[in-house]
Amino acid sequence: MTGSMRGRSFTELLSKCHPLGMFESMENLLVANDLREIHRLVLIDTPISTYFNDCLKNEKIDETNIEFIRNSVYKAYLEDFVNFCIQLGDECSDLMQLLVFEADRRVINITLSSMSRFKGAEPRTLDKILDEEEHFLCQSIFLQRSRYAVFMAYINLCEQELRNVMWIAECIAQQQKFRIEECLICADVRLN
């Protein structure tokens, strides 16, 4: 969405797509001029279509609104996942903690994206606080008797490890080694 809003060519965008995100009707994106057309031509027959309906009511879709849409769609998906977990009962209570936290994070991102006074501000401090809290929550799940939550916690911790490695690589590439500790999220000592 962001690439098409910035006028990038389809072949350039296609080369940056993850192979798991490829689908048969992707060529339809060539004729789409805006998000509503993308929804009508591509997303309408997919399971995630319902998550986009509320977002498409916005008349003006720019780069800020695309971030709003991304967070809104993910939040709606998480709410559905929470409702599914509620139906499963107590065995998913730990998983619910992670889902509620992630949904809250999306609400915070939506709020910040919609507030123009934060436009151009550096959100890294808030992101680090939220990442540290998520890291602590994921680590604490390993100490409990969780059935399903341990899988999501493991994936979240692996994603954080990947973000750490990417941050370190960026600092080294930009000759900013002194900044490595700024955004690094490590094992939490509160669990000891």
N, C-alpha and C positions, 0 to 999 in steps of 0.2 A: 504494500500500500504506500509506504513512504517513498519507495523508489519511483513508483508511477506518478506520485504527486510532484516529485522533483524532475520529472521528464526524462528519466533514464530509459534506455532502450530495453525491449523485452529480452533480447539475447544476453545483454549484460546482467539483467536481473536473474535470468534463468541460470546463468553460470554460477551465481551466488546461492542458489537454492540448495537446501539439504536434500539428498536423495530420498529420504523418508517423506519429504513433503511433496514429491512429484505425484501428479495424477493425470489421467487421460485428457481431461478437458482444459488443461492449462493453456493451450493455444487460444482459448476464448478470451484470455486476458489481453490479447493483442488488440481486440476491438473495443474493449472497455475503456471508457473515458473517465469514469469516476467510481466511487465505492458502491453506489447503488447498482451500477451496471455489473460490477464484479459480483455483487451479491446475486443479482438476477441471473447472470450467465453461468456462474461457477458454484457458488455456495448454497443456492436455494435447495439443491437435492442432497445436501450433506447433513449429518447429525448436528453440526454446529450452527446451522442456519438460524435456529430459533434464538441463539444468543446475540445475533446481530440485529434483530428486529428493532429493539428499543434504541440502539445506537444510531440507526439510519434515519431517525426522526429529525436529527440535527440538520439544519439547512446548509450551513457553511462548514465544510470539512477541510481543515488545513492540517499542518503538521502537528499542532498542539492537540487538535481533536482526534487525530489518528492515535496518539498516545492515550487519550481518554477512551477511545474505542477499544484499544488493545487491553487496557486494564478493566474496562467494564465487561467485556466478553469473558475474560478470565475469571472475574469475580462471579459472574452468573454461572459459569461452569463449576466453580468451587461450591457455590450454594447448592447446585444440584447434587454434587458429590457428597456434601454434608447431609442432605436429605436421604440419599441412598445409605449412608453410614448409620443414620438414625434408625432406618428400617432394619439394619442388621443387629442392632442392640448394643449391649455393653462391651462386646468384644472389639468394638471399633472406637471406644472412647479416647484412646491415646491418639489414634489417627485423626479424630475430630479436633484435638488440640492443634495439630499441624495445619489442618484445613482452615480452621478459624483464624489462626495467625496469618496464613497466607491471604485469606480474604480481607482481613484488616489491613494488611500491607497494601493491597490493591485499592482499598478505600482511601488510604493516605495518599497514594500516588495519584488517584483521580482528583482528590481535593487539591493537592499541590499543582497539578497540571491545569486545573480550572482557575486558579488564583493568579491573576496577571502580575501581582507584585512579586511573585517568586520567579517570574520569567527571567531566565538568564542567571539565576542564583545557583550556587554550587550545592547540589543535594547530597554530596558524598558523605557528609557527617551523619545525616539521617539514615542513609543507606547502610553505613557501617554499623550504626546502632541496631537497626533491624536485622542485619546479617548476623551480628553477634547474638542477638536474642534467639534467632532461628537456630543458630549453631548450638546454643545451650539447650534449647528445647529438643533438638534432634539427639544430642548426646544423652540427655536424661531419659529418653525413650529406650535407649539400649539397656538402661539399668532396671527397667520395669519389665513386667511380663506382657509384652505386646505381641499380638499375632501379626497384624497387618501393618501397623505403624512403623515397625522396624524397617520394612522395605522402603517406605517413602523417606524415612529418616536417613537411611543409607544413601539413597539417591541424592537427597538434598546435601548431605555432607560431601559426596563426590563432586557435585556441582560447585560447592564452595571451594573445594580443593582445586578444581579447574580454574575458578576465578582467581584464586591465590597465585597459581602458576602463571596465568596470563598477566596479572598485575606485576609480578616479579620480572617477567620477560619485558614488559613495557618499560619498567623503571630502568632496567639494564640497557635496553635499546636506546633510550633517551638520555643515557648517562646521568640518571637521577637515583643512584643506588641509595642515597641517604633517605629517600622517600619510601623505601620498601616497607617499612614498619607501619606507615600511615594507614593503609587499608587492609593489611593482612589480618585474617581471622584465623585464630589458632584454637587448639583444644582449650576448653574452659576449665580453670582451676576451681571454680565453684563446686564442681562435682566431687572433689576429693574430700 
